[in-house]
Each structure stands twice: as structure tokens, then as C-alpha cells.
């Protein structure tokens, strides 16, 4: 935090002498959308910082408070959705001032896409929470609207910064859709299973084959073997572990769980092996097994990758434009002073 904040303040101090008041701009403009998004990002940052530091301060004062996902979802989630909608409008607005005609002429298709997603989820999605519902709806709007800057353009002559903006904004839509789908359709099972038992989660039938002891470089573990079978008949082996690290200098041993992960086009299946469960006759022949099926959760990482690619293209394109501008300026200077 010191590096980020200190570095930012240092850069600002170095350029303080060259910072001048810019020209005025209207709220309905590209600059206006950037300012609004910066304010929203700052507000989200402050809320997340409050949720992070408040439990620490409360504990120092003798009161233990836990701040978890419900807080962040309620306070930061709606602001993030508003931020995404403003992000949709920004590239369609002119600099300094805009009358909104271009914006309203290109938004109907995006609004229709969002409405289609909303009605599909209401009709076929079952019981979906309000925040995931709005998230996937906004994702549909952003996905279509992110392509609007390319409409009517010659794609071969479109500058790299524009391609970078389109890809990055589309990546935000993909990331948002992944988060919404994971929150809305996650399936979880917690069972005490004996070897040979089958547990169903999502579209998978997961068979608990058994356990065996394994030794790692600095730990011992119980490794479980699970066979996950899809509805199409494909089978995959998963090996979660319950690990125990020896205590150092008289401290108690540390127990951790190493989850097994299976990635499929429709999402990811997580499996965690827990502690043995003692039966009535005293035998520990059953183990706690926790399974999660998270639909489209890997879209979150795909969206992040698209955002990174888009940012790289934008930086590369701006460097190319700067080189072109410098070359033109040098050529004009040579022409001016040529004999």
C-alpha cells in the first residue's frame, strides 16, 4: 500500500508544475463519464477499505466483528453495476459536450439484449437473487454495447486503442456474467460418504472410491479418490487431500485441505476431503466430503485476461500514434527549414 500510494503521490508531485486547469466540459460527455466512474471507483475503494480495517480496529478495542461477502455484495455490488452502465455510455459520447443523439441511437440493441437476458433468467433460471440477476442483465447490455464503437467503421483501419477498448469492455461483460452465474446457480453438497457411495451435484455423479495415506516433502496427508461422471458418460478422477503439517518448536500441528479442481466448459467442480466420521460401532469408515459445482466461474478469469489484452493493445496503439505524431512533426520541421 505504501508503494502504490507513495508512488502515485510522487508522480503527482513530479508533474505538479505542469498540471494546469483543463477546459470545461459538460456532464454529458466522455470526460463526464470518466469523472463519474472515477468517483464510483473511489467510493468502492473506500467501502472495501472500511470493511477491511473496521474489524481490526474493533478487535483492538475489545470487540470481535466479522465482515464477509454479504457486506461487500450489498454496498459495493450496486455501485459496480452502475459503474458498468456508465462505462457503456462513455465511448459513445463526444469529448467536451454531447447532445446524446449518438448514444440513444446505439443503445436500443444493447438494452434489448439486456432485456432478453433478464426475461430468460426469470422464465428459466429458477430462483435467482436480485444482485446476480441484475449482474447478468447488465453483462448482456455491456457485451453488446462494447461492440458499438466498431459499428460503421472500416475494421482494418480501426486504431489499436479502439480495439483495445472494445476487447477490455467486452472482458468486463464476460467477467460480470461469470460472477453472476456463479452466484446464481452454484450447487453445494456436504455429505459423510463411505467408499463406494455416489453423490450427485449439478450434472455430475461423484463416486467416493476411497482414501490412502500419502507423504509430502513437509507434511502427511490422507488422499481421497473421487470419480466424477458427467451426464454424457465422461469420467474424471479427482484427488483432494487433507494435509497435516507438523508443529514447530512445540506448537500444535496445522491441518489444511487441498481441494481438487475439475474444469469443464460449463464451469468448475471443486472437491474437498474433510475429517473421518466415526460410525456407531466405532469405526471411522466415512469421510466428510464437500462438493461445489460453480457454473461459468472460469469466465471470471477469461474476462480478466481479455481486459489485460485490451489494455496492452491500447498502450501499444498509443505508442504507435505517438511515434507517428513525432515523425510527422519532424517531417514538417525539415520541410520548414529546407533550403
QUISULSUL-V904872 format. One record per residue. N is the residue number from 0. PHI is phi in whole degrees, -180 to 180 (999 if undefined). Layout:
n={N & N}
phi={PHI & PHI}
This chain:
n={0 & 1 & 2 & 3 & 4 & 5 & 6 & 7 & 8 & 9 & 10 & 11 & 12 & 13 & 14 & 15 & 16 & 17 & 18 & 19 & 20 & 21 & 22 & 23 & 24 & 25 & 26 & 27 & 28 & 29 & 30 & 31 & 32 & 33 & 34 & 35 & 36 & 37 & 38 & 39 & 40 & 41 & 42 & 43 & 44 & 45 & 46 & 47 & 48 & 49 & 50 & 51 & 52 & 53 & 54 & 55 & 56 & 57 & 58 & 59 & 60 & 61 & 62 & 63 & 64 & 65 & 66 & 67 & 68 & 69 & 70 & 71 & 72 & 73 & 74 & 75 & 76 & 77 & 78 & 79 & 80 & 81 & 82 & 83 & 84 & 85 & 86 & 87 & 88 & 89 & 90 & 91 & 92 & 93 & 94 & 95 & 96 & 97 & 98 & 99 & 100 & 101 & 102 & 103 & 104 & 105 & 106 & 107 & 108 & 109 & 110 & 111 & 112 & 113 & 114 & 115 & 116 & 117 & 118 & 119 & 120 & 121 & 122 & 123 & 124 & 125 & 126 & 127 & 128 & 129 & 130 & 131 & 132 & 133 & 134 & 135 & 136 & 137 & 138 & 139 & 140 & 141 & 142 & 143 & 144 & 145 & 146 & 147 & 148 & 149 & 150 & 151 & 152 & 153 & 154 & 155 & 156 & 157 & 158 & 159 & 160 & 161 & 162 & 163 & 164 & 165 & 166 & 167 & 168 & 169 & 170 & 171 & 172 & 173 & 174 & 175 & 176 & 177 & 178 & 179 & 180 & 181 & 182 & 183 & 184 & 185 & 186 & 187 & 188 & 189 & 190 & 191 & 192 & 193 & 194 & 195 & 196 & 197 & 198 & 199 & 200 & 201 & 202 & 203 & 204 & 205 & 206 & 207 & 208 & 209 & 210 & 211 & 212 & 213 & 214 & 215 & 216 & 217 & 218 & 219 & 220 & 221 & 222 & 223 & 224 & 225 & 226 & 227 & 228 & 229 & 230 & 231 & 232 & 233 & 234 & 235 & 236 & 237 & 238 & 239 & 240 & 241 & 242 & 243 & 244 & 245 & 246 & 247 & 248 & 249 & 250 & 251 & 252 & 253 & 254 & 255 & 256 & 257 & 258 & 259 & 260 & 261 & 262 & 263 & 264 & 265 & 266 & 267 & 268 & 269 & 270 & 271 & 272 & 273 & 274 & 275 & 276 & 277 & 278 & 279 & 280 & 281 & 282 & 283 & 284 & 285 & 286 & 287 & 288 & 289 & 290 & 291 & 292 & 293 & 294 & 295 & 296 & 297 & 298 & 299 & 300 & 301 & 302 & 303 & 304 & 305 & 306 & 307 & 308 & 309 & 310 & 311 & 312 & 313 & 314 & 315 & 316 & 317 & 318 & 319 & 320 & 321 & 322 & 323 & 324 & 325 & 326 & 327 & 328 & 329 & 330 & 331 & 332 & 333 & 334 & 335 & 336 & 337 & 338}
phi={999 & -64 & -66 & -66 & -68 & -64 & -63 & -64 & -65 & -65 & -62 & -64 & -65 & -65 & -106 & -61 & -68 & -97 & -81 & -127 & -69 & -78 & -74 & -69 & -142 & -82 & -63 & -86 & -160 & -67 & -64 & -62 & -66 & -66 & -65 & -62 & -66 & -64 & -65 & -65 & -63 & -65 & -65 & -62 & -59 & -65 & -67 & -67 & -64 & -63 & -66 & -82 & -89 & -60 & -61 & -67 & -66 & -64 & -67 & -65 & -96 & 93 & -127 & -96 & -131 & -109 & -113 & -121 & -54 & -56 & -64 & -66 & -64 & -75 & -93 & -97 & -59 & -60 & -65 & -65 & -67 & -62 & -58 & -65 & -68 & -66 & -61 & -65 & -76 & -52 & -64 & -93 & -101 & -86 & -73 & 72 & -158 & -144 & -93 & 85 & -66 & -64 & -63 & -71 & -76 & -108 & -80 & -54 & -66 & -66 & -65 & -63 & -63 & -64 & -65 & -64 & -63 & -61 & -68 & -64 & -68 & -66 & -79 & -120 & -86 & 75 & -83 & -121 & -64 & -64 & -69 & -62 & -62 & -67 & -62 & -70 & -66 & -64 & -60 & -64 & -65 & -66 & -61 & -77 & -66 & -65 & -87 & -60 & -61 & -92 & -67 & 79 & -95 & -81 & -61 & -70 & -104 & -72 & -62 & -60 & -59 & -69 & -60 & -62 & -63 & -63 & -65 & -64 & -67 & -66 & -63 & -61 & -64 & -64 & -62 & -66 & -65 & -64 & -66 & -66 & -65 & -64 & -71 & -82 & -120 & -63 & -120 & -136 & -133 & -126 & -136 & -106 & -112 & -100 & -53 & 100 & -76 & -117 & -118 & -101 & -144 & 61 & -96 & -111 & -107 & -104 & -99 & -86 & -80 & 159 & -131 & -152 & -78 & -135 & -122 & -98 & -63 & -142 & -156 & -116 & -152 & -107 & -101 & -95 & -119 & -122 & -118 & -97 & -116 & -82 & -66 & -86 & 102 & -74 & -119 & -139 & -97 & -123 & -131 & -74 & -132 & -108 & -101 & -129 & -101 & -65 & -73 & -110 & 55 & 85 & -80 & -72 & -60 & -109 & -108 & -135 & -120 & -104 & -74 & -100 & -128 & -125 & -101 & -128 & -55 & -86 & 155 & -132 & -107 & -110 & -135 & -127 & -96 & -101 & -83 & -68 & -112 & -81 & -82 & -64 & -89 & 91 & -91 & -95 & -104 & -126 & -129 & -71 & -131 & -114 & -123 & -127 & -113 & -115 & -65 & 57 & -66 & -72 & -64 & -61 & -72 & -63 & -63 & -62 & -65 & -65 & -62 & -64 & -64 & -61 & -64 & -64 & -64 & -64 & -64 & -64 & -65 & -67 & -65 & -64 & -63 & -66 & -65 & -64 & -63 & -66 & -65 & -64 & -65 & -65 & -66 & -66 & -64 & -65 & -67 & -68 & -99 & -71 & -69}
